[in-house]
Amino acid sequence: MIAVFKLGTPSASWLTTYFSSFSPYLLPILGKPLIEFYIDYCSLCGVTKILLIQEGFYQDINYFVKDGSKWGIEIKKGLGTVTDTFEKIIDVNKLIQQTEVLFFEDFFFPLYNKSTKKTLSPQAISQLNKIHLTPIQNSSQLPYCEEIIIDSILRYYNLNMELLTQYTNQLMMKGYGAEPGVFIGMNDDIARQTELLPPFIIGNNVQINSGVQIGKNTIIGDTCIIDHGSVLTDTIVFDKTYVGFDLNLSQKIVYENNIIDPINSIFVQLNQSIISKLEGNLVSKWGRQIIVSTLAAFCIFLMLFPFLLFKLTGLPKHKWITYRKSNGQPCSKQIPVYEENLHLKNIWFFRLSLDKFHLLFHAMCGKIYLIGDTLWDHENQAKLLAKYRDYHPGAFSYSDSISTSDEEERIISDHYYKHNRSLKTDTLLIFKTFFRRLFYGKSSQ
């Protein structure tokens, strides 16, 4: 059997109101993108090939499904448009007439049951609105499935809570189920003092710090950090989200810098300034800048001779970018961003951290922090900058000292360090960055 996904743009306005930054078909349900539930049902139906027909071009969908090898199903782009008839799509894609074609049309949730042998008869299949089988023969059958319409933010939230409490045994769940209502992913770091109350779902690569309580009906996506002392109950946390310390979240949806109250349809974007521990312990802004300028000048002095030597023999390939200063305004002067390659001479340019040379000058002048958030291109990476609650770029960042290169993960790491920094951790971070690069190179980060 072959399946065709006609992924048109949903007409529901709530999707663009709350989740305009990604494709609706990647909206997480129980921590899994919606389109993966379509693929799950295709697996139950014995589908061997899926064709994607999209309205517009959702690069994020193609990146997620790739070639379908993850599910053992071939997935590729189909010919045609979402407005084409089933017959035209079958003809344009040269699908064999004798082969039944399973169509998924529009935006909905397929509530299947992997454990039951109950099937849909040809008559029941013909009464479905979002799932179609062409042609339908007298012997045609499909595994049982209900079409759940998601027409509001409240319906979306309630669907997640209902599925988590009542239907996880009949769905293909993500993570390991050690006991009923408990689903935990891989590479999670959960502190011993954490209190876990099922049912809950914790995705992959999640860090949960001490004093956190994960209450009932909580869903946490992949690559999240839940900071010290926070309490989550009846809450959905999207992938790649940082939840700050000592927060009490109940009946909320959290993603990036946004908190949604689905009960009252309230949407809040957090943009307030949050002062770090280090800043609170120093006497004044001038006092902080004197310390920063002194440390930056010391680093520049150590780098000066090798940087001039590389300048005489040829600097690595680089591009010029603008950045947003610590006061929130774009800097009029551009700085070079160097591209690492395998040439021996250039490798040592990065091992000696000489790519930080210009940044240290800007830190010494107070335009950026010595240690702050990842430095992004102000003109070309505006979407990344919008995901920060309080953006202060630095010559060094926490992400420089750990093994992370993914843009979204760097943002989460920046948020985490901003709330957990101290004079001691800042000092260690600088030394760790220098020594890590010296012995392992920039590519190890």
N, C-alpha and C positions, 0 to 999 in steps of 0.2 A: 504494500500500500504506500502511496505517496501523499504527502500533506502539503498544503499551501497556506501560508500565513499572509492574509491581506491586512497589513498593519496601517490602517488609515489613521488620520489625526482625530482623536476623540472630540466630540462636540461638547463634552462636559467642561464648563468654565472653571470648576474648582481645581482642576489639574493645573491649568496655567496660573491660577491665583497662588497656589501653594508650592507647586513643584515644577516651575518653568525651566529649571536648570538641567533637566535630563529627560530622556524619552519616557512617556507614560508606560511603555511596555517593560521598562526596567524598574517600575515602582515596586519596592520590596513588600512581599507578603510572607510573613513568618521568617523574615530574613533572607528570602530568595526572590530574585526578580520575577515579575509576573510571567514573562515569556518562558521561564524555565518550567512553570506549571503546564503551559501549553505543550512543551517538549515532553514532560512527564507523561501526559495523557497520550501523546503520540506513541511513546514507548509501549504503553499498555495496549494500544491498538495494533502493534506490530508494524508501525511505519518504519521504512528503511531510508527515506529521503524526504527532506523538507525544503521547499522553495520559499524564499522571503520576498514579498512584494510590498514595498514601503511607499508611503506618500511622503515625498521629500526624501532626505537621506539622513538616517540616524546612524552616525558613525559609531556611537556608543553601543548600539545593538549589534552591529557587525563585529565589533571588538569583543563583545561578550560571548557570542555564540561561536565565532570563528568558523571552523569547518565542521563542527558538530561531533568531533571525535570523543569529546568528554562524555557524551551520552551514547556513543556507538551508532549515531545516525548521521548520514551525510546531509550537511546544510549548505546551501548555496543561494545566490541571488537568482530570483525568477524573473522572467520577462513579463511585461504588461504593467498595468496600473491598477490601483485599488478600485477604480470605477468599472473595470472590465467585468463582463459576465463570466460565470464559471466556465461556460463552453468556450469562450474566446481564450481564456487563460490556458485551458487544456490544449487548445489548438496551437496557440503561439509557442507554448513550451514543448510541443510535440510529445505530449503524454499519451501513452498507449490507451486506446479507447476501452480495451477490456479491463484496464486497471482502475480500481476504485480510487478516487481522489478525495481526501479529507480536507475540507476548507475551514480555517479559523478566520472569522471576520469580525473586525471591530474590537472594542475594549470590554473585557469581562473576565470573571474568574471561573475557571473550570473546576468544580468540586467533584473530583473523582474518588473512587474507593479502590485502592490497590489490592485489597484483601478479598473483595467479594467477587463471585462469579456471575453476578447479576448483569444482564446485558440489555441494551436498547434494541427493540424490534424496528423493522423498517418504518412502521407507522410512527413510533416514538421518535426516530431519527428525523423524519420529515417535519415534526412539530418543533424541533429546535430552531432557535433564532440566530445564534452565533456560530454554531457548528453545522456544517453541511457535508453530506456524502454524495458524490456524483460519480457515476450513476448509482441510484439505489435499486438493488435487485431484491427479489423475493427472499433470498437467503442472507441478505446483508444484516450484520449485527455490529454493534460497537459496545465497548465496556460502558457500564453505567456512569453517567456524568450529569451534573446539574450546572446550568449557566447562572452565575451570580452576577447581577448588575451592580456596579460600584458607581453610584451617581452623586456622591457627596463626600466631603472629608469625614463626616461622622460615620457614614456607611463604611468607608475604608477602615477607619479605626475600629469600629465594632466588629467588622469581618475578621480582622487580625485577632482580636480578643476571643471571639467565638471559635475560630479555628484552633487557637492555642489551647483552649479549655476543653474542647469537645471532639476535635477531628484529627488530631495529630497521628492517631493510630491508623488512619486510612490514607494519609498523604505521604509522599516521599520527602522525608524531613532531612534537613541539613544538620550535620554534627552527630555526635555520639550520644545515644540515649542510655545513660547508666541506670536510670530508674524512670518510672512513669512521670512525664511532664518535665523531664530534665534533658536538655540538648546543649552540648558543649562542643565547640569546634576545636581546631588544632592550633598549637603554638600559643595558647592562652597563658597569661601570667596573672594568677588570681592570688592575692595576699591571704594569709592564713586567717586574718581577722575579719574577712569578708563573710557576711551573712547571706546565704542563698535560700530563698523560699520559692519552691516550685508552685505552679509551672513557670518555666522561663526558658529563653533561648539565648545563648551566647555564641556569637560567630567566631571566625578565625582571627588570630593575631590580635586578641583583645587584652588590654592591660587594665586590671581592676586593683586599685590601691587599698591600703588598710582602712578599716572603719567604714567601708561601703556596705550598704544593704541593698541587695537585689531582691525586691519584693515580688509578690505574685504577679503573674501576667506581664512580665517584662521581656521585651525582645530587643537584643543588642546586636547590631550588624557587625561586619568585619572591620578590622583595623580601627578600633575605637579605644579611647582612654577614658576611664571613669575615675576621677580623682578622689582624694582622701575625703571620707566623711559624707559623701553624697548618698541620698536615699532615693531609689527608683521604684515606683509601684505603678502597675497598669500603664506602662510607658513604652513607646517605641523609639529606639535610637537608630538612626540610619547609619550606613557604612561611613567610615572615615570621619568620625565626629568626636570632638573633645567635649566632655562634660566636666565642668569645673568642680572645685572642692566645696563641700558643705552645702550642696544644693539639695532641695527636697522637691522632687518631681513626681507628680501623681496625675494620671490621665492626660499625658502630654505626648506629643510627637516632636522629636528633636533631630534636626539635621543641619550640618554646617553651623551657622550662627543664628539659626532660627528655632524658635519654640512655638509650637502650635497647640492651642487648646481646641481639640476637635468638638468638644461638647458645646462650647459657646462660639465656635468659629472665629476665634481670635488668633491673629498672627502677629508675632513679635520678633523683630530682628534686633539682636544684641550688638550694639556698636559702642557701648560706653567704655571709657578708659578704665583700665584696671591697673593699679600701681603694684609693681612687683615688690617682693620683700627687700631686695637689695636697695631699691630706690627709697623705701620707707626708712631704712636704717641710716642712710647718709644725711649729713646735715642740711645740705641745700643743693639746688641745681648746679650752682657754681662749684661747689665742693666736689660733686660727682664728675663734672667736666674736667677739673684739674687732674683727678686721678686717671680718668680715661685718656686725657691728652698725654700724660706722663707715660703711661703704659704703651700707648700707640707710638710715641716718639722713640721709646726704647726698642720696640719691635722694628721700626723703620731703620734705626741705626744698625741693627744686626743684619738687616736684609740689604742695605744700601750697596755694599760692594758686589755681592753676587748678582743683584739686579742690574747694575751698570755693566757687569761683564756680559750678561745675557743680552743687554740692549746693544752692545757693540757687535756681538756675534749673531744677533737675530732673535727677536722675541717670537714665541709661538703665535700661530694664527689666532686672531681675536676679532670680536665685533664690539661696537660701541653702543651702549644703552644709556637711557636716563632712568633715574630712580626717584622714589618718593622719600623725601627727607624725614627726619624724626618729628618735625613739626607738622607733617601731613602735606606739605607743599612739594611739587616736583622740582628737582634740582635742574638748574639751567645748564650745568656742565655734565658732559657725558663721561663715563668711565669704561675701560675696556674689560670685557669678559673673555678669558682665554679658553681655547679649546684644546683639551688634552689629546695627544696621539701617542703612538708607540715609538716615536723617534727617541733615542736614548737621551739626547740633550734636553728635549722637552720634558721627558719624564722627570728629570732632576729639577726642572723649573717648578714643577708642582710638588715634588718631594720637599723642597725647601720653602714651600708655601709662598713663593714669589708672586703668585696670582692674587695674593691679598695686599700687595704693596700699595696700590692706588687706594684701596679701600681704607687702609690704615691712615692715609693722609686725610681722607674725608672724616674719619672718626676723630682724629686729632683736632680737626676744625669744628667738631660738634655737629656736622651735618647728618651723620648717622651714629648709631651706638657702636661701641666696641664689640659688645655681645648683644645681639638682638634677634629679630626675625630674619628669615631667609631674604636675601636681596633679590627682588624680582624686577623685571623690565617694566617700568611704569606705563609705557605706551602699548606694548604687545601682550602683557600679562595682566590686564586689568581685572579679568574674571578671578584670577587667583588672589589678587589684592582684596577683592570684595568679600572674600571668605574670612578675613581677619576681623576680629572684634576691635582690636586696638593695635594698629600696625606700626612697628618701629624697627626698620631694617638695621642690621649690624654687619660689621666686618667679619665677625664670627657668629655662628649660630649653633644651637644644640644639634641640629641635623648634620653639621660638619663633623661632629665627634662620634656619630653612630652610623651604623650601616643602613642608610636609607637614601634612595635616589628618587623615589616616586614623589611627584609634586604634592599630591593630596596628603601623603604620609608626612611630608616635611611640614605642612601647615599644622597638622595635628601635634607633631613634636614641638613646633614653635609655641603653640598654645599651652601645651603641658609645661614646658620649661619656664614660661613666663610666670606661671603660678607657683613654681617650686624652686626658684633660683635663690641663691644666697651668695655672699662674697666668697665663701669657700668653693661652691660649685662653679662659680664664674672663673676663679683662678685655675681650678683643675681642668675646666673645659678648654681653656687656652692651651695649657700644656699638653692635654690629651690630643687636641687637634694637631699641634705641631709634631708631636712624636708619632702619632698614627700615620700622618702623611710621610714623615721621614723614613719610616721603616716599611710601610705597606703601600704608600702611594695614594693619590687622590681617588683612584678607581676602587679602593677598598671601602670607601664610604658609601 
